[in-house]
């Protein structure tokens, strides 16, 4: 299972709609993807 930057952006959009943080969703979703390579679980 893997998430694309667009998948992550969708989740962040839902969060933003509920919490109004003012985050830049495109930038944050790409950073999360770059950091995790789209994996939703730890590789430890």
C-alpha positions as CSV (number, residue, x, y, z in Angstrom):
1,X,0.0,0.0,0.0
2,X,1.3,3.4,-0.9
3,X,-0.1,7.0,-1.1
4,X,0.6,9.4,-3.9
5,X,1.1,13.2,-3.2
6,X,-2.5,13.6,-4.5
7,X,-3.8,11.0,-2.0
8,X,-2.0,12.8,0.8
9,X,-3.4,16.2,-0.4
10,X,-6.9,14.8,-0.2
11,X,-6.4,13.8,3.4
12,X,-4.9,17.2,4.2
13,X,-7.7,19.0,2.5
14,X,-10.2,17.2,4.7
15,X,-8.1,18.1,7.8
16,X,-7.8,21.7,6.6
17,X,-11.6,22.0,6.1
18,X,-12.2,20.9,9.7
19,X,-9.3,22.8,11.4
20,X,-8.6,25.9,9.2
21,X,-4.8,25.8,9.8
22,X,-3.9,27.8,6.8
23,X,-1.3,25.2,5.6
24,X,-0.1,25.1,2.0
25,X,-1.6,21.7,1.1
26,X,0.4,21.2,-2.1
27,X,3.7,21.9,-0.4
28,X,3.0,19.9,2.8
29,X,1.7,16.9,0.8
30,X,4.8,16.8,-1.3
31,X,7.0,17.1,1.8
32,X,5.2,14.2,3.5
33,X,5.5,12.1,0.4
34,X,9.2,12.9,0.0
35,X,9.8,12.0,3.7
36,X,7.7,8.7,3.7
37,X,7.9,7.7,0.0
38,X,4.2,7.3,0.3
39,X,4.4,4.5,2.9
40,X,1.7,4.8,5.6
41,X,3.7,2.6,8.0
42,X,7.1,2.7,9.6
43,X,9.8,0.6,8.0
44,X,11.4,-0.3,11.4
